[in-house]
Amino acid sequence: MYGSEILGNFLKNDNERDYWLDVCVRMAHHSTAIEGNTLSQDETASILLDGYISKATSEREFYEVKNYREILPKMFSSLQEKAKIDEKLIKDFHRLIMNNLIDNNGKFKTIENLVVGANFEPTKPYLVPVAIKDMCDNLYFRLNNAKNSDDKLKAILQSHIEFEKIHPFSDANGRTGRIIMIYGCLENNLAPIIIPKEQKSRYIAILRNNDIDGFMMFAKEIEKDEVSRRTIFLSQRPNEQDNSKSVLSRLGNAYTKKCKAKR
């Protein structure tokens, strides 16, 4: 189960909740590490799950990680509302992950930007809204005409490549694009594709070369590992009644209270 149904299980089932919090930690760690954040996965978990900074770190690196704490609730609420990937959702994700980091979070770029070493020029600022709309329209056209899950995954990956070429924001295009890719996977009942930092070079080469076939092979490897990891999480503590000592569950309980408070 990877679609909108996960919201209910996230709130009610401890193992399910723990798995998605684990996804949040890994998503935050690997995506920010790809962009140069030096915090370890353990340190990332400490910030996200315990609200504790285990070592002196820069304010930027702290917020780069901490901001992912808002991503799961946003993903789940958007899935429950059956929200499609569009300009508003993309800006919402960017606004959340760049809070306290830049002044124009949640807003498209107004000045031209370049990608280091790229053999293409990102979309000019005044063309970004149209380019994003076309990207989203093309994504859902491909998804609606997909014959199987591999076709859907390929459409999502192709859209990710297109998004990174548009480069619609002044900063955090990679992080935002990877969040959108994961959202697209969940929306279509696919395992989340979390690009591991150890495979950064492979990932960047795929984007540079528009290598959709290589991306599919890479994503299928990640998907296989992700399904296996989730299976292990869901088989944990079958008879445990009190899991208050679980590190992952502490943030899960915080999320539960936050969601109930908004009812």
Short mmCIF file of the C-alpha atoms (twelve columns), coordinates in Angstrom:
data_MODEL
# 
_entry.id   MODEL 
# 
loop_
_atom_site.group_PDB 
_atom_site.id 
_atom_site.type_symbol 
_atom_site.label_atom_id 
_atom_site.label_alt_id 
_atom_site.label_comp_id 
_atom_site.label_asym_id 
_atom_site.label_seq_id 
_atom_site.Cartn_x 
_atom_site.Cartn_y 
_atom_site.Cartn_z 
_atom_site.pdbx_PDB_model_num 
ATOM 1   C CA . MET A 1   0.000  0.000  0.000   1 
ATOM 2   C CA . TYR A 2   1.658  3.230  -1.155  1 
ATOM 3   C CA . GLY A 3   -1.300 5.408  -2.175  1 
ATOM 4   C CA . SER A 4   -3.617 7.770  -0.302  1 
ATOM 5   C CA . GLU A 5   -4.722 4.941  2.027   1 
ATOM 6   C CA . ILE A 6   -1.405 5.266  3.895   1 
ATOM 7   C CA . LEU A 7   -2.631 8.302  5.855   1 
ATOM 8   C CA . GLY A 8   -4.953 6.232  8.037   1 
ATOM 9   C CA . ASN A 9   -2.330 3.570  8.646   1 
ATOM 10  C CA . PHE A 10  0.274  6.218  9.400   1 
ATOM 11  C CA . LEU A 11  -1.857 7.382  12.293  1 
ATOM 12  C CA . LYS A 12  -3.124 4.010  13.537  1 
ATOM 13  C CA . ASN A 13  -0.485 1.373  12.876  1 
ATOM 14  C CA . ASP A 14  2.848  1.621  14.702  1 
ATOM 15  C CA . ASN A 15  4.871  -0.406 12.200  1 
ATOM 16  C CA . GLU A 16  3.417  1.450  9.231   1 
ATOM 17  C CA . ARG A 17  4.100  4.768  10.916  1 
ATOM 18  C CA . ASP A 18  7.661  3.766  11.753  1 
ATOM 19  C CA . TYR A 19  8.306  2.830  8.149   1 
ATOM 20  C CA . TRP A 20  7.159  6.209  6.824   1 
ATOM 21  C CA . LEU A 21  9.164  8.081  9.424   1 
ATOM 22  C CA . ASP A 22  12.159 6.044  8.332   1 
ATOM 23  C CA . VAL A 23  11.385 7.147  4.776   1 
ATOM 24  C CA . CYS A 24  11.323 10.757 5.963   1 
ATOM 25  C CA . VAL A 25  14.731 10.444 7.641   1 
ATOM 26  C CA . ARG A 26  16.321 8.761  4.635   1 
ATOM 27  C CA . MET A 27  14.698 11.173 2.204   1 
ATOM 28  C CA . ALA A 28  16.002 14.154 4.187   1 
ATOM 29  C CA . HIS A 29  19.473 12.731 4.702   1 
ATOM 30  C CA . HIS A 30  20.205 11.476 1.204   1 
ATOM 31  C CA . SER A 31  18.602 14.362 -0.670  1 
ATOM 32  C CA . THR A 32  20.395 17.043 1.349   1 
ATOM 33  C CA . ALA A 33  23.668 15.080 1.314   1 
ATOM 34  C CA . ILE A 34  23.531 14.992 -2.481  1 
ATOM 35  C CA . GLU A 35  23.505 18.797 -2.313  1 
ATOM 36  C CA . GLY A 36  26.438 18.950 0.120   1 
ATOM 37  C CA . ASN A 37  24.906 18.729 3.609   1 
ATOM 38  C CA . THR A 38  27.454 17.041 5.915   1 
ATOM 39  C CA . LEU A 39  25.119 15.748 8.640   1 
ATOM 40  C CA . SER A 40  25.091 11.976 9.018   1 
ATOM 41  C CA . GLN A 41  21.916 9.899  8.832   1 
ATOM 42  C CA . ASP A 42  22.033 9.405  12.617  1 
ATOM 43  C CA . GLU A 43  22.328 13.158 13.136  1 
ATOM 44  C CA . THR A 44  19.481 13.720 10.682  1 
ATOM 45  C CA . ALA A 45  17.328 11.246 12.619  1 
ATOM 46  C CA . SER A 46  18.198 12.966 15.884  1 
ATOM 47  C CA . ILE A 47  17.020 16.339 14.547  1 
ATOM 48  C CA . LEU A 48  13.854 15.002 12.913  1 
ATOM 49  C CA . LEU A 49  12.766 12.476 15.517  1 
ATOM 50  C CA . ASP A 50  14.071 13.868 18.795  1 
ATOM 51  C CA . GLY A 51  14.470 17.574 18.098  1 
ATOM 52  C CA . TYR A 52  18.050 17.248 19.297  1 
ATOM 53  C CA . ILE A 53  21.244 18.515 17.677  1 
ATOM 54  C CA . SER A 54  24.005 16.070 18.554  1 
ATOM 55  C CA . LYS A 55  26.856 18.335 17.484  1 
ATOM 56  C CA . ALA A 56  27.615 21.911 16.578  1 
ATOM 57  C CA . THR A 57  26.314 22.502 13.076  1 
ATOM 58  C CA . SER A 58  25.539 25.431 10.838  1 
ATOM 59  C CA . GLU A 59  22.088 26.972 10.928  1 
ATOM 60  C CA . ARG A 60  21.700 26.224 7.227   1 
ATOM 61  C CA . GLU A 61  22.460 22.522 7.547   1 
ATOM 62  C CA . PHE A 62  20.118 22.288 10.533  1 
ATOM 63  C CA . TYR A 63  17.159 23.817 8.675   1 
ATOM 64  C CA . GLU A 64  17.899 21.891 5.491   1 
ATOM 65  C CA . VAL A 65  17.191 18.732 7.485   1 
ATOM 66  C CA . LYS A 66  14.599 20.001 9.973   1 
ATOM 67  C CA . ASN A 67  12.310 21.305 7.237   1 
ATOM 68  C CA . TYR A 68  11.664 17.761 6.039   1 
ATOM 69  C CA . ARG A 69  9.645  17.270 9.215   1 
ATOM 70  C CA . GLU A 70  6.775  19.043 7.439   1 
ATOM 71  C CA . ILE A 71  6.972  16.980 4.275   1 
ATOM 72  C CA . LEU A 72  5.217  13.795 5.440   1 
ATOM 73  C CA . PRO A 73  2.072  15.555 6.705   1 
ATOM 74  C CA . LYS A 74  1.931  17.599 3.491   1 
ATOM 75  C CA . MET A 75  2.375  14.506 1.322   1 
ATOM 76  C CA . PHE A 76  -0.251 12.518 3.192   1 
ATOM 77  C CA . SER A 77  -2.830 15.310 3.307   1 
ATOM 78  C CA . SER A 78  -2.305 16.006 -0.398  1 
ATOM 79  C CA . LEU A 79  -2.670 12.319 -1.236  1 
ATOM 80  C CA . GLN A 80  -5.854 12.143 0.811   1 
ATOM 81  C CA . GLU A 81  -7.196 15.139 -1.100  1 
ATOM 82  C CA . LYS A 82  -6.100 13.451 -4.375  1 
ATOM 83  C CA . ALA A 83  -4.077 16.542 -5.225  1 
ATOM 84  C CA . LYS A 84  -2.282 16.343 -8.556  1 
ATOM 85  C CA . ILE A 85  1.255  17.520 -9.157  1 
ATOM 86  C CA . ASP A 86  0.860  21.084 -10.381 1 
ATOM 87  C CA . GLU A 87  2.353  24.539 -9.873  1 
ATOM 88  C CA . LYS A 88  0.687  24.988 -6.488  1 
ATOM 89  C CA . LEU A 89  1.839  21.660 -5.030  1 
ATOM 90  C CA . ILE A 90  5.366  22.129 -6.367  1 
ATOM 91  C CA . LYS A 91  5.558  25.602 -4.799  1 
ATOM 92  C CA . ASP A 92  4.131  24.272 -1.530  1 
ATOM 93  C CA . PHE A 93  6.853  21.629 -1.257  1 
ATOM 94  C CA . HIS A 94  9.536  24.206 -2.063  1 
ATOM 95  C CA . ARG A 95  8.113  26.629 0.496   1 
ATOM 96  C CA . LEU A 96  8.330  23.967 3.207   1 
ATOM 97  C CA . ILE A 97  11.833 22.671 2.552   1 
ATOM 98  C CA . MET A 98  13.321 26.150 2.128   1 
ATOM 99  C CA . ASN A 99  11.656 27.752 5.155   1 
ATOM 100 C CA . ASN A 100 14.178 29.852 7.134   1 
ATOM 101 C CA . LEU A 101 16.720 29.355 4.345   1 
ATOM 102 C CA . ILE A 102 15.792 31.829 1.598   1 
ATOM 103 C CA . ASP A 103 13.381 34.755 1.326   1 
ATOM 104 C CA . ASN A 104 11.718 33.605 -1.899  1 
ATOM 105 C CA . ASN A 105 10.800 30.091 -0.810  1 
ATOM 106 C CA . GLY A 106 7.700  28.876 -2.625  1 
ATOM 107 C CA . LYS A 107 8.249  31.299 -5.500  1 
ATOM 108 C CA . PHE A 108 9.625  30.668 -8.977  1 
ATOM 109 C CA . LYS A 109 12.903 32.290 -9.941  1 
ATOM 110 C CA . THR A 110 12.955 35.829 -11.288 1 
ATOM 111 C CA . ILE A 111 16.604 35.775 -12.378 1 
ATOM 112 C CA . GLU A 112 18.164 33.354 -14.859 1 
ATOM 113 C CA . ASN A 113 20.196 30.516 -13.382 1 
ATOM 114 C CA . LEU A 114 22.649 27.921 -14.664 1 
ATOM 115 C CA . VAL A 115 23.536 24.350 -13.712 1 
ATOM 116 C CA . VAL A 116 27.255 23.781 -13.151 1 
ATOM 117 C CA . GLY A 117 28.753 21.838 -16.043 1 
ATOM 118 C CA . ALA A 118 25.425 21.388 -17.826 1 
ATOM 119 C CA . ASN A 119 25.231 21.426 -21.618 1 
ATOM 120 C CA . PHE A 120 21.809 23.105 -21.539 1 
ATOM 121 C CA . GLU A 121 20.335 26.376 -20.292 1 
ATOM 122 C CA . PRO A 122 17.495 26.128 -17.775 1 
ATOM 123 C CA . THR A 123 14.150 27.620 -18.734 1 
ATOM 124 C CA . LYS A 124 14.066 31.404 -18.609 1 
ATOM 125 C CA . PRO A 125 12.102 32.838 -15.667 1 
ATOM 126 C CA . TYR A 126 9.217  34.255 -17.688 1 
ATOM 127 C CA . LEU A 127 8.661  30.856 -19.348 1 
ATOM 128 C CA . VAL A 128 8.735  28.774 -16.165 1 
ATOM 129 C CA . PRO A 129 4.960  28.734 -15.392 1 
ATOM 130 C CA . VAL A 130 4.139  27.506 -18.893 1 
ATOM 131 C CA . ALA A 131 6.968  24.964 -18.838 1 
ATOM 132 C CA . ILE A 132 5.786  23.583 -15.484 1 
ATOM 133 C CA . LYS A 133 2.203  23.311 -16.709 1 
ATOM 134 C CA . ASP A 134 3.346  21.487 -19.845 1 
ATOM 135 C CA . MET A 135 5.490  19.150 -17.739 1 
ATOM 136 C CA . CYS A 136 2.564  18.314 -15.457 1 
ATOM 137 C CA . ASP A 137 0.141  17.869 -18.348 1 
ATOM 138 C CA . ASN A 138 2.578  15.557 -20.117 1 
ATOM 139 C CA . LEU A 139 3.136  13.576 -16.912 1 
ATOM 140 C CA . TYR A 140 -0.559 12.867 -16.394 1 
ATOM 141 C CA . PHE A 141 -1.106 12.132 -20.072 1 
ATOM 142 C CA . ARG A 142 1.584  9.448  -19.852 1 
ATOM 143 C CA . LEU A 143 0.237  8.163  -16.539 1 
ATOM 144 C CA . ASN A 144 -3.322 7.953  -17.852 1 
ATOM 145 C CA . ASN A 145 -2.113 5.982  -20.851 1 
ATOM 146 C CA . ALA A 146 0.257  3.729  -18.922 1 
ATOM 147 C CA . LYS A 147 -0.342 0.017  -19.394 1 
ATOM 148 C CA . ASN A 148 1.488  -1.128 -16.271 1 
ATOM 149 C CA . SER A 149 3.456  0.041  -13.243 1 
ATOM 150 C CA . ASP A 150 6.713  0.229  -15.198 1 
ATOM 151 C CA . ASP A 151 5.092  2.626  -17.667 1 
ATOM 152 C CA . LYS A 152 3.982  4.777  -14.733 1 
ATOM 153 C CA . LEU A 153 7.427  4.728  -13.157 1 
ATOM 154 C CA . LYS A 154 9.017  5.685  -16.472 1 
ATOM 155 C CA . ALA A 155 6.629  8.632  -16.829 1 
ATOM 156 C CA . ILE A 156 7.522  9.857  -13.320 1 
ATOM 157 C CA . LEU A 157 11.256 9.543  -13.960 1 
ATOM 158 C CA . GLN A 158 11.018 11.332 -17.310 1 
ATOM 159 C CA . SER A 159 9.111  14.131 -15.619 1 
ATOM 160 C CA . HIS A 160 11.863 14.403 -13.005 1 
ATOM 161 C CA . ILE A 161 14.475 14.851 -15.717 1 
ATOM 162 C CA . GLU A 162 12.308 17.544 -17.329 1 
ATOM 163 C CA . PHE A 163 11.825 19.333 -14.006 1 
ATOM 164 C CA . GLU A 164 15.560 19.516 -13.374 1 
ATOM 165 C CA . LYS A 165 16.098 20.971 -16.834 1 
ATOM 166 C CA . ILE A 166 13.458 23.639 -16.186 1 
ATOM 167 C CA . HIS A 167 15.182 24.478 -12.856 1 
ATOM 168 C CA . PRO A 168 12.250 26.692 -11.789 1 
ATOM 169 C CA . PHE A 169 13.600 27.938 -8.445  1 
ATOM 170 C CA . SER A 170 16.605 30.000 -7.437  1 
ATOM 171 C CA . ASP A 171 17.708 27.174 -5.117  1 
ATOM 172 C CA . ALA A 172 16.725 23.636 -4.035  1 
ATOM 173 C CA . ASN A 173 15.591 22.434 -7.450  1 
ATOM 174 C CA . GLY A 174 17.121 19.013 -6.830  1 
ATOM 175 C CA . ARG A 175 15.533 18.560 -3.416  1 
ATOM 176 C CA . THR A 176 12.146 19.775 -4.643  1 
ATOM 177 C CA . GLY A 177 12.336 17.583 -7.729  1 
ATOM 178 C CA . ARG A 178 13.109 14.489 -5.679  1 
ATOM 179 C CA . ILE A 179 10.166 15.198 -3.356  1 
ATOM 180 C CA . ILE A 180 7.877  15.521 -6.371  1 
ATOM 181 C CA . MET A 181 9.232  12.252 -7.757  1 
ATOM 182 C CA . ILE A 182 8.450  10.478 -4.487  1 
ATOM 183 C CA . TYR A 183 4.980  12.047 -4.389  1 
ATOM 184 C CA . GLY A 184 4.348  10.818 -7.923  1 
ATOM 185 C CA . CYS A 185 5.347  7.318  -6.876  1 
ATOM 186 C CA . LEU A 186 3.020  7.304  -3.863  1 
ATOM 187 C CA . GLU A 187 0.195  8.789  -5.917  1 
ATOM 188 C CA . ASN A 188 0.497  5.846  -8.290  1 
ATOM 189 C CA . ASN A 189 0.876  3.128  -5.669  1 
ATOM 190 C CA . LEU A 190 4.608  2.705  -6.295  1 
ATOM 191 C CA . ALA A 191 7.427  2.428  -3.775  1 
ATOM 192 C CA . PRO A 192 9.148  5.769  -3.062  1 
ATOM 193 C CA . ILE A 193 12.339 6.267  -5.047  1 
ATOM 194 C CA . ILE A 194 14.947 7.673  -2.646  1 
ATOM 195 C CA . ILE A 195 18.201 8.380  -4.489  1 
ATOM 196 C CA . PRO A 196 21.081 7.225  -2.226  1 
ATOM 197 C CA . LYS A 197 23.866 9.741  -1.717  1 
ATOM 198 C CA . GLU A 198 26.401 6.990  -2.492  1 
ATOM 199 C CA . GLN A 199 24.977 6.892  -6.039  1 
ATOM 200 C CA . LYS A 200 25.124 10.642 -6.625  1 
ATOM 201 C CA . SER A 201 27.518 10.369 -9.584  1 
ATOM 202 C CA . ARG A 202 25.315 7.787  -11.285 1 
ATOM 203 C CA . TYR A 203 22.221 9.921  -10.694 1 
ATOM 204 C CA . ILE A 204 23.828 13.136 -11.993 1 
ATOM 205 C CA . ALA A 205 25.119 11.328 -15.093 1 
ATOM 206 C CA . ILE A 206 21.602 10.087 -15.805 1 
ATOM 207 C CA . LEU A 207 20.205 13.620 -15.582 1 
ATOM 208 C CA . ARG A 208 22.985 15.096 -17.703 1 
ATOM 209 C CA . ASN A 209 22.536 12.513 -20.450 1 
ATOM 210 C CA . ASN A 210 18.749 12.346 -20.306 1 
ATOM 211 C CA . ASP A 211 19.259 8.606  -19.862 1 
ATOM 212 C CA . ILE A 212 15.723 7.383  -19.175 1 
ATOM 213 C CA . ASP A 213 16.651 3.731  -19.736 1 
ATOM 214 C CA . GLY A 214 19.504 4.001  -17.252 1 
ATOM 215 C CA . PHE A 215 17.178 5.818  -14.853 1 
ATOM 216 C CA . MET A 216 14.634 2.996  -15.101 1 
ATOM 217 C CA . MET A 217 17.284 0.392  -14.309 1 
ATOM 218 C CA . PHE A 218 18.522 2.475  -11.370 1 
ATOM 219 C CA . ALA A 219 15.014 3.112  -10.039 1 
ATOM 220 C CA . LYS A 220 14.045 -0.565 -10.259 1 
ATOM 221 C CA . GLU A 221 17.054 -1.444 -8.100  1 
ATOM 222 C CA . ILE A 222 16.000 1.161  -5.531  1 
ATOM 223 C CA . GLU A 223 12.393 0.012  -5.703  1 
ATOM 224 C CA . LYS A 224 13.356 -3.594 -4.971  1 
ATOM 225 C CA . ASP A 225 15.373 -2.582 -1.902  1 
ATOM 226 C CA . GLU A 226 12.595 -0.277 -0.710  1 
ATOM 227 C CA . VAL A 227 9.920  -2.958 -0.897  1 
ATOM 228 C CA . SER A 228 12.180 -5.290 1.073   1 
ATOM 229 C CA . ARG A 229 12.824 -2.626 3.722   1 
ATOM 230 C CA . ARG A 230 9.120  -1.914 4.141   1 
ATOM 231 C CA . THR A 231 8.363  -5.612 4.492   1 
ATOM 232 C CA . ILE A 232 10.842 -5.856 7.358   1 
ATOM 233 C CA . PHE A 233 9.307  -2.839 9.097   1 
ATOM 234 C CA . LEU A 234 5.790  -4.226 8.808   1 
ATOM 235 C CA . SER A 235 6.846  -7.563 10.304  1 
ATOM 236 C CA . GLN A 236 8.265  -5.953 13.455  1 
ATOM 237 C CA . ARG A 237 6.691  -6.095 16.925  1 
ATOM 238 C CA . PRO A 238 3.672  -8.262 15.971  1 
ATOM 239 C CA . ASN A 239 2.581  -8.601 19.601  1 
ATOM 240 C CA . GLU A 240 4.061  -5.478 21.149  1 
ATOM 241 C CA . GLN A 241 1.557  -3.298 22.990  1 
ATOM 242 C CA . ASP A 242 3.821  -0.532 24.295  1 
ATOM 243 C CA . ASN A 243 6.367  0.837  21.858  1 
ATOM 244 C CA . SER A 244 6.916  4.169  23.585  1 
ATOM 245 C CA . LYS A 245 10.663 3.502  23.622  1 
ATOM 246 C CA . SER A 246 10.806 3.399  19.829  1 
ATOM 247 C CA . VAL A 247 12.727 6.411  18.548  1 
ATOM 248 C CA . LEU A 248 10.726 6.473  15.331  1 
ATOM 249 C CA . SER A 249 7.428  6.299  17.196  1 
ATOM 250 C CA . ARG A 250 8.154  9.427  19.230  1 
ATOM 251 C CA . LEU A 251 7.854  11.634 16.176  1 
ATOM 252 C CA . GLY A 252 4.970  9.498  14.973  1 
ATOM 253 C CA . ASN A 253 3.098  10.300 18.183  1 
ATOM 254 C CA . ALA A 254 3.887  13.985 17.689  1 
ATOM 255 C CA . TYR A 255 2.473  13.835 14.161  1 
ATOM 256 C CA . THR A 256 -0.646 12.075 15.467  1 
ATOM 257 C CA . LYS A 257 -1.271 14.792 18.056  1 
ATOM 258 C CA . LYS A 258 -0.678 17.496 15.458  1 
ATOM 259 C CA . CYS A 259 -3.161 15.962 13.037  1 
ATOM 260 C CA . LYS A 260 -5.796 15.431 15.771  1 
ATOM 261 C CA . ALA A 261 -5.382 19.021 16.950  1 
ATOM 262 C CA . LYS A 262 -6.278 20.272 13.471  1 
ATOM 263 C CA . ARG A 263 -9.563 18.322 13.340  1 
# 
